[in-house]
Every structure is written in structure tokens, then in C-alpha cells.
Amino acid sequence: MKKLLWWLIAGSSGGPNRARIIMELYERPYNAHQLAEKLNLNYKTVRHHLKVLKENDVITSSGKQKYGELYFLSEKMLLNYDLFHDIWDELS
């Protein structure tokens, strides 16, 4: 999981936005529209990052690509949230 998180957060230009999404979802579930507003990001940008995070089992969702679908951190991510936070702190 450590290598995956390094790649997702530090390995590309989209890493900081993915980290912000992870931190918001740690606090509570959101749908893509709510995240876009909360993070002041383009909706399509948020959808892209959600897709990447979901494909890598960092997040999960309440449904199958429906409008209003809620996103949550996966159990695997919740168990490794401290590791994520250490990586984020090191990058900040």
C-alpha cells in the first residue's frame, strides 16, 4: 500500500488533488459534485481522480455510476490512513 500511495500522491501532477479528495472523504462521504464545489475543482477533474482512486481500491462508492453516487474511503485505505498522512506531511 505504501508504494501505491506514493505513486498516487507524489507520482503525478494530479497527486495533490487526489490527496485533497482522500482527506475530505476521511471526514465524510461526498458525491463528485459536492467534492468539486468543496475543493473548488472542475467536476470532470474530480470525476477523473475518483476513477483513479476507485480503480486502485482507495475509495469505494454507494452505487454504479449514478448521479449523486456517494464516495467513501475503502476499508484498506482507512486502515492505512496514517501512512497516507505521513506521506502527505513529508510532501508538504
N, C-alpha and C positions, 0 to 999 in steps of 0.2 A: 504493500500500500504506500510505503514511503516514496518509492521511485515513481509510482503513478501520480501521487500528489505533487512531487517536484515537477514532473512533466506538465501536468495540468495548470499549475500555478506559475512556474518560473520558465517553462519551456517555450512559451509563445507570447506574442504581443497581447493576446486575449486573456492571459493569466490573471491580471488584476481584476478584471470584470468577473471572471469565474470565482475568484476568491470572495469578492463582494457578494455575489449571489449565495455562495455557501454560508457566509456569515449571516445574511438575512434569513436564510432558511433554517439556520440553527435556532433562531429566535421564535419563528412561527412559520406555518405554511403560507405560500403565496401562489397566485397564478401568474402567468407570464406578463399580463397587462399590469398587474399590481407591482411586480418587480421592476418593470420598465419605468413606471412612474416613481417608485421609491428611489431607484438608483439613477434616475434621470438619463436613461439609455433608450436607444431606439428599440422598438418592440421586436423587430427582426433580429437585432443583435442579441437580445435576451433569448429569443427562441433558439438561435444558433448555439449559444452557450449551454442552455438547458439540454439540448440534444446531445452535446458532447459529454456533459456531466452524467446524463442518463445512460448513455452508451457505455460509460466507464463505471457504472454502478456506484456513483457518488450520490445520486439522488434517485428518487422514485416518484411516482405520481398516482393520483387518485383515479385516473381513467385512461382512455385510449384516444389521445389527441383531440379532445373536445375543447371548445372554447370554455374557459373558466376552470380547466383542469388544474387542480392544486398539486404543487410540488413539495416534497419533504426530503430531508436528508435520509439516505439509506441507513439501515442498521450498521452496515460496515463503516460508513462514514461517521456515524455517531460514536462508534467505538474508537475511532481514530481521530476525533476532532482535536484533541490536544496535540497530536502530531501535526495536523494541518496548521493549527495556531502557531506552533513552534516554527514551522516553515515560513508562514506569513510574517511572523515577527522578525525572522532572520532577513527577509527580503525588504522589509520596511525601513 
